[in-house]
């Protein structure tokens, strides 16, 4: 059983936080680092802008499909084993990307990256809930989120400077080196938190039964949608980053930080605040505060985009950073509420949560981003709509759980 954070457990939390955060960094590093290299890859591989956009969507689709298996695999085989295999496959896929001589080969290895990148993020969430509960779990989830938030801010900056001094394959070479170093760290320090006695059989029948159980839970889907739509309000901008930074803000490849630093700093501040209020504010109060920040910031983005037809820094990016604070505040609480719906299937729950979020993200990146990126007003409106729909999902969850408590007290 998970235990609350005691003096003896504190060192373990300090060791786990940076390791789990580094594992979660694969996703944003794989996506954001190559944004500044889009023009160079287009020219080198004779690829169209649409084909380059698919380097994101192919990655996200593969990530989403495989995310349905990472969690159940870890429930059956153990957390550590699944993470070690995922990390080494990611390293090999990154080498394949670096050696690609055509856009087709690059897309194939990007899909392999996506299939393996989710192991650290998805299984890592289950590890947190294996070890801790209550305030301790929220504090660790917040700490991981803060450290994890460094990746999307640093990744495009690193990519921009690599392009300034080397060719684009070096970006994937750095990803491979990062993965190999992390594999060695996991081999040395990652504990197994899901012992054989608590594992469940791995079979298609058991997997289907587990997913049916989760899917039939009336409160699960609106809660999962709330968290997914919150993040995807920010993903609207991230997936459109090349067009937003280079075409709308009229900046160069070394200035992606104007978008990513406010956005990711906001998420880190929000995660820090979530950890600070843990145990002081009820989970519902924390989520309400997060939505108040998000909705205000999203509405401000729409207003600024309407008043400034030509986006400019810093005014066009300040509301994005404020919006991200609300996202960072809500994410740890919403994730823990989801995991607690099914204590015996936390890996599967984390997989379904990731799948829902990634399907939405892949749809935005592959189908909507090319249309939305033509206008700052379109981007801001899409972010506001995503946040509003997430707010509706949260209220639906609250109504369902309130009704469940009333029925339970009446029995």
N, C-alpha and C positions, 0 to 999 in steps of 0.2 A: 504493500500500500504506500502511496506517496505520503511523505511527512512534511510538516510545515518547517520553515527555515529555523533551525536551531543554531547555537554557536558551533556545534560540530559540523553542521551542514554548510555553514557559510563559506568555508574555503572551497567546497565542491562547487558552489554556485559561482564563485569568482573564477574557477577554472573553466566551467562549462560555458559561461557567457561568451568569451571571445572565440572559443572553438565553434560553438553553434552559430554565432554571427558570421564567422568566416565561411562556414558551410552554406549559409543562406545567401552569401554574396555572389555565388555562381550566376544566378539569374540576372541581376542587374548588370554585372560585369559583361556577361555574354551579349546582352542587348545594347547597352549604352556605349561601350568602348568603341564599337565600330561606326557609330553615327558620323563622326568627323571624317571617316574613311570612305563614305559612300561615293563621293565623286571619283576618288582614285580607283575604287573597285569597279565602278561602272566603266571607266576608261580601260582598265587593264583586262577585264573579262568581257568587254563588249556587251554589257548588260544594260537593259532599259531601266528607267526609274521605277517602273512597276515591278520588275524582277527584283530590284534591290529592296523594295518594300516587303517582298515575300521572304527575304532573309529573316525578317522579324516574325511574320505570320507563320511560316513553316516551323520555326523554332517554337513558337507558342503553341501551335496545334500538337506537335510531338510532346511537348511538356505537359499539356493538358491530358492527352490520352494516357501517357505513362503515369501521370499522377494518381490515376485510379488504382495502380498496382503497387506503388512505392509503400504506401501505408499498410495495406494488407500483407505484403511481403514481410514488412518489419514486425507485424503482429504475429506472424507465423515463424519467422526465421531469426528474429532478434534485430534490434536497431543497428548495432555496430556493423554487422555483416553487410546489410543493405547499403549503408553509407559508404563503406570501403569500396564495394564494387562500383557504386555510382560515381565516386570520385575518380577512380582509375579509368572508367569508360569516358568520362568527360575529358580527361587529359588526352586520351588517344584521339577523340573526336576533334579536339582543338588542333592537334598536329595535322589531322586530315584537312581541316579548314585552311591552315597555313600553306599546305601543299597543293591546294585546289588550282587547277588550270582552266576551269570553266565555271560558269554560273551554276550549271547543273550539279557539278561535283560539290561546289560550295553549299548549295541548298541541301544536298544529301547529308553532308557532315554537320550542317546546322541542325538538321532534324535529329541526328544522333546526339548532339549537344543537348538539345531540348529533352530528349528521352532520359538523359542521365542527370541533368542539372537539378531536378526537383528533389532528388533523394535527400540532400542535406537540409533543405528548407522544410519539407513535409515531415520527414522522420524526426527532425530536430524539435518541432513543436510537440510531438508525442513524447520525446525524451523529457522535455520540461515538465509535462504533466505526470510523467512516470515518477519523477523525483519530488515534486513539490505540489502544494495545494494552497488555496486561499491567497492571502496577501503575498506570500513568498513566491508563488507561481506568477502572479501579476508583476512583481518586481523583476523577476528574472526575464519574463517575456518582454518587459519594457527595456531592460538593459540590452538584451539581444537586438531589439528593434533599433535602439540608439546606435549601437556599433554597426549593425547592418546598414544603417542609413548612410554611412560613409561611402559605400560602394557606388551608388548611383551618382553621387556628387563628384567623386574622384574619377570614375570610369571615363566619361567623355573628355575630361581634361587630359587624362593619360593618353587616350586615343588621339586627341588633337596634337599633342606634343610628339607622339610616336610618328605620326604622319609628317610632322615638320622635319624629322631627322632620319626617318627610315621608311621602307615600303610597308604597305598594309599587312602583309603576312606576319610581320613582327608582332602585331597586336595579338594574333592567335598564338604565337609562340610564347608571349607573356602569360596568356591564359593557361596554356599547358604547364608552364613552370609553376604558376600559382597552385594549380590543381595537384601537381606532384608533391609540392612542399606540404600542402594541407593533408594529403594522403599519409605522409610520414607522421605528421602531427596527430592525426586520428589513430594511426597504428599505435602510437606511444601513449596517448592520453585519453582517448575517448572510451568511456566505460560502457559496458552492456547494462542497460537499465530495464530490460524486459526479459527476465529469466525464463527458462524453459517451462517452469510450473505455470506461468501466466500466459503462455502462447496458445494460439488457436490453430486448428488444422488449416493447411493451405489447400483448398480445392475450389473448383469452379462453383460447385453447389454451395459451399460455405460462403464464398465470396458473393454470390448472387443473393443468398439469404441475408447477409449482412447489409448489402446495399438496399435491398427491399425494406429491411427494418429501418434504415436511416431515411429512405425516401418516403416512408409512410408516416414519419414523425411530422406532424403538422407545423410544429414550431421551427424545425430545422431549416427548411428552405427559405422562409423569409429572413431568418437570422443570417444565414449564409449569404443571401443576396445583399443584405444590408452592408456587411463587411466588404463584399466584392465590389459593389457599386461605389462605395466610398473611395476605395483605392483607384478604381477605374476613372473616376473624375479627374484624378491626377495623371493617369495613364493616357488620357486624351492628349495631353500636352507632350508626355514623354515619347509616345509612339510617333508623334508628328514633329519631333525635335529637329531633324534636319531642315524641314521646310520652315518651321517656326523661327529657328535661330538664323538660318542663312538667308531665307527669302523674306520673311515678315519683319524680323528685327534688323535685318541688313548687317549682320555680324559675320565674322569669319570663323574658320574651323577651330581656332584657338580660343574662342569665346563662348563655348557651350556652357561654361560655368554660370553665365547670366541666367540661364533657365534652371540648371540642375542644383546650384548651390542654394538658392532660396527654397526650392521645392524640398530638397532632402534635409536641409537645415531645419525646415519647418517640421518635417516628420520626426527628426531627432528631438526637437524641443517638445513636441507633443508626446513622444514616448517617455521622455524624462518627466514631464508633468504627470503622466499616467502613473508612473512609479511613485511619485511624491504623494499623490492623493490616495494611493492604495491603502485601505484600512481607515481612511478619513472620510471619503465619500463612498456612498453605495454605488455599485456598478451602474445602476440605471442613471444616477445623477451624473456620473462621469460621462456616460454616453450622451446624455442630453446636452451637457456643456460642449462636448465635441461637435455635435450637430449645430449648435448655435454658432460656433466659430465657422464651421464649413459653409453653412447656408449664407451667412453674412459675407464671407469672402467670395463665394461663387457669384452672388448678386453684384458685388463690387467689381468683379472681373467683367461681367456683362456691361455694366455701366461705363467702365473705363474703355472697353473695346468700342462701345457706341460713340463715346466722346472723342476717341483718338482713332480715326480710321487707319492711320499709319502707326502701328505699335512702336513703342520706344521704351528703352530702359531709363530709369528703374520702374516707372509707373506701371508698365504692363505686367511685370513679374512679381511685384510686391503682393498682390492678392493671392497669387499662386502659392507663395510661401506661407501666408496666413492660413489658406485652405489646408495646406499640408499639416499644420499644427493640429487641427481638428482630426484629421485622418490618423495621425500618430497617437493622439489621445485615445481614440476609440478602438484601435486595432487590438491591443492586448486584451481588453475586456471582452470584446465580441468573440475573439478566438477562444478564450477560456470558457465562455458560456457555451460555445459550440462543442468543445471537447467534453464538457461535463454532461452533455445530453446522453452520451454513450460511453461510460467509463471503461467498459470492457473492449471497446473497439476504437480507441483513440487514433490509431494509425489510419484506419479506414475513414474516420471522420475528417482527419486532416487531409486525406486524399480527396474526398468529395468537395471539401471547402476549396482546395486548390483547383480542382477541375472546374468548378463553377466560375471561379474568378478568371481562370485562364481562357475558358471558352469566350467569355465576354471580352477579355483583353485581345485575344486573337481576332475576334470579329472587328474590334475597333481598329487594330493595326492593319488588317488585310483589306477590309471593305470600307470602313468609315474614314480612317485617317487621310487617305488621298483627297477626299471631298472636304473634310473639315479643315485641313491645313491651308486651304486657299484663303481663309479669313480668320482673323483673331476673334471676331464676333461669333463666328460659328463654333470655334473651339470653346470659348467661354460659355456659350449657351449649352453646348453638349455637356460640359462639366457641371453646370447648374442642374440640368435635367438628371444626370446620373446621381448627384447628391440628393436631390428631391426624391427620386425613386428609392434610394437607400433608406431615407428617412421613413418612407411609407412602409418598407420592409421591417424596420425596427418597431414601428407601432403595431404592425400586424403580429410580430412575435410577442410583444408585450400583452396584447389582447388575448392571444392564445394561451400563454402561460398563466395569465390571471384567471382565465376560465378553468384551466387545469387545476389550479389551487382551490378554486371554489368547489369544483366537483370532488376533489380529494378530501376537503374538510367536511363535505356533506355526507360522505360515505361512512 
